[in-house]
Amino acid sequence: MDIDKLIQNCINNDRESQKQFYMLTAERLMNVSRRYTKDISDAKDILQNAYIKIFKKLENFDSEKGNLNSWLTKIVINEALQLLRKNKRLAEREQIGNQQFEELSTPEVIARLQAEDVMKLMKLLPDGYRIVFNMSVVEGYSHREIAAALNISESTSRSQLTRAKRMLRDLLNDQKTAELC
């Protein structure tokens, strides 16, 4: 069955099609959800709430206007941000001003790690750092988009990304040092 037919069946409340849609997308969306939380139960809550919205709004999705995976990912990210706001876990909202931070080059380091290693290190980041890092580096959001979504300034978004990269670099160096001992 092609994806457009599957979507149409989901819109028509065909439970078997909804199950099939879930099975096709759940693993990837759970990975997105896990990147935004430290706790697996929160990630599951996010995913559950996201699927409720997905199935309610699926009829609004237009494949000619956008990519299904991007649309689904955006819903999961928005649910994650809502949960984090609700739980008042968004930290590090201070204004940094025009203070300059060195840009750290982490893609080559991250590319050498296994996905699970990265997930473990990401869980060690404060919520604000982890969220901005995910939105910028993983999802490709601009600092303007991040600032709007998190209700922070663009400079705060930039500084949190820089601090997240610095913290990840330090964690990687600590891990590398521990492995050598």
Secondary structure by P-SEA (a helix, b strand, c coil): ccaaaaaaaaaacaaaaaaaaaaacaaaaaaaaaaacccaaaaaaaaaaaaaaaaacccccccccccaaaaaaaaaaaaaaaaaaaacccccccccccccccccccaaaaaaccaaaaaaaaaaccaaaaaaaaacccccccaaaaaaaacccaaaaaaaaaaaaaaaaaaaaaaaaaaac
